[in-house]
């Protein structure tokens, strides 16, 4: 959203009071913010008691900036906390997941007792394949129950999962496997999307050509497609897991034991292996899930419509909800698998009460029209959430009116792969909400908006979002690269965590997140770096140079626009470049993922550069967003940028 538009919304000071339906939360927690801010560390220690510890921690925070330890002398097992303890408490018959397949009518219901057995069998199978405490295991799976079972089985053994989104390419998978030296991979033969099967195993086979250390691959049969099989390395899930004992006695691990790695894009071409440890991560997942969604485990049906390949899936499809013992919906397909009203059918059929999703999906559903939700009974809904990118007030209001019947509060939750769990969000019974604002840091979290010098800005002013003190689920670092961790997050404003986001405090002091201020793009809530896409483009033999920017897009938040100069010869004059552009788009999809395909590729004979040879991305962003060009005086050849602007106008090729 443009600054001017945001200002207009702020001027209206549209605000919704805390919802009376959430009075229980308000009555029970009148002073939650005050209590937490009086002594955040002590407050988090109290929250840690939501977990079942084998050894209860006496240590709280040990802070050696930027390295934190939380609850370090405590021991626990993550999988026990998610599953076994509910069964032991007599809640084994409660449904953990109503799984809904891509095809209508395909469902599976899994209780906590059944989940316990599935996880035990998978843990026994992984042990048999040689997985030991501390080993890294790559998970490259569709949204099927076995994906959750696999994650829980891995952490049960004290091993470390690295879930790679199944939409990523073989190259992206192999670089992630190599970076953290994963020796095991769990995958499926294929996945279903809108009724058709798409293979996954070939990408694993291709990736493993460059990963000689991988000893075993466990493969779920999902689509029954033909697969290439490497004897001795590949093992079918149904042959290996299903014959195992369904009891597994778990060990406990120290709170600071590494639990998982999640790769995410930074400002360079190489994704960062963000890793999280056990006790602090689980404490904050459990606490935030409980407070932000004000869950009622006895009656709620919660649906986090995300993929387990992203941090949202980790924290709010797997760990946070399971620790709280709620019933969830897990959905395999796309929003329009089986029709544009598929989501609303799922809500109606499963009586979903809490829906949590990304603004880009809300905008897509909104574009499809009001009739689809109107045709379904959505009265079971009582709370709506959003995550992943700034939500524009128009989409927020549509979500409120058409999905939440002007009755359900909306929690706009800001957080990151690095923060592990929600950091900024309204609390439905306690805080007011405003369309487009994430409002306030959660209890126990310190957030500020600062100017270039690191000084707090006043109300009504904008700046950079920083986190002012350590929190339990903060990443413990970048796998294998502590220096990069310091440099990326802790050097811009000494002593403070630099999130990479712009933010603004409105006149009431409430927080509005304004998007990334670095070279990280946010495409449909997926994080990609401009450099990553540039590297993919210059890796193509026809490309001489490439500059990539994120331009604002009505549906996807941002979209990728690439400016490319080709290696040309004299014979190329007058050639039809349409096929070249399409080939380049497919090339990026193959090297990274289809989500990284540029919306537009502009072929240009030159790129705007400063006298020191730096590409002026700022100007290209102005061009891509049709804005008045900023200062061009530092360019070697100021005419280049005007020429590109002209090309942009005449060249609309490459759009889907
Ligand atoms: O720019 C912010 C945006 O998503 C980035 C984090 O991306 P990722 O690590 O992939 O995690 C996404 C899911 C937690 C942030 O730096 N972002 C996330 N939530 C919001 C948001 N921007 C605005 N409002 C949000 N609620």
Boltz pocket constraint, residues with backbone or C-beta under 6 A from the ligand:
constraints:
  - pocket:
      binder: B
      contacts: [[A, 264], [A, 311], [A, 312], [A, 386], [A, 387], [A, 388], [A, 389], [A, 390], [A, 391], [A, 412], [A, 413], [A, 414], [A, 415], [A, 416], [A, 417], [A, 418], [A, 424], [A, 438], [A, 499], [A, 500], [A, 501], [A, 513], [A, 514], [A, 515], [A, 516], [A, 522], [A, 525], [A, 526], [A, 527]]
      max_distance: 6.0
